[in-house]
Amino acid sequence: MTTPTADLRSQRIPAEATRLAEQAEARSIPLRITGSVAVFVLCRENADLLAKLGRRPYHDIDFWALDRDRKRIVEFFAAEGYSVDPESLHLREWGIKRLIFEHPETSIKVDVFMDELVMAHTIPFADRLRVDSPCIPPADLLLSKLQIHEITSNDFIDLTLLLLGHEPGEEQPGRIGLDRVASILAEDWGFWYEATQNLAALEGAVAGYSALPGAARDSVVRRISALSQRIEAEPKSRRWRWRARTGTRRRWYEHVSEA
């Protein structure tokens, strides 16, 4: 059996992610695309900018799902030709709601996170999987990028495309729900600090994208400003205010290790 090249695998991934999400939905399993592949799927009209801005190819697919569907998810991926990583079947014993799969012929790897994303910061999403399809809502996709502590150039490119294609405002198809973003960050000072730092760094990165047309650059910067203003204006929780007293004197993020 010939293993596909990395480039060929990367080209297949967006279509495969969409197919899997649609097939799962047909079986009443909410499986939503997240991560960089979701950015591509949601921003196809500007997808040519990915290579121009230096985005590296995709290596795998990330999904969000529900832990209550865990058994059905394992059965679904087996029926689609994917092999489950046996070690991931035991992650739940450590409180980690995650499954890992790989297709033996295409070498496409799949991560399925269930109920909440637990990385540098935590994003609960069990009640968000019916908001949109086949991808997670743009607001949650934005949050999933802003929570990254060691943010990369690839993440900045993804955020740029997401903001170029989605106006912040009232949550509806094609928009980034400001209420969702602001309410999550108003509960957690560490996440708020990470996100606001990353938004400021993103503005600096966008200024340096020579391949980004001027009008597009201006649009992204305006949307960063709209996000920042809304995040700042949101009333903060007592928990947020209590943690803010300590600030960066204590670590505000969790270390992320690969399962």
Secondary structure, DSSP 8 states (H G I E B T S, - for coil): -----HHHHHHHHHHHHHHHHHHHHHTT---EEEHHHHHHHHTGGGTHHHHHTT-----EEEEEE-GGGHHHHHHHHHHTT-EE-GGGGGGGGGT--EEEEE-TTT--EEEEEESEEESSSEEE-TTSTTSSSSB--HHHHHHHHHT-SS--HHHHHHHHHHHHH-EEESSSTTEEEHHHHHHHHTT-HHHHHHHHHHHHHHHHHHHT-TTS-HHHHHHHHHHHHHHHHHHHHS---HHHHHHHTTGGGS--S------
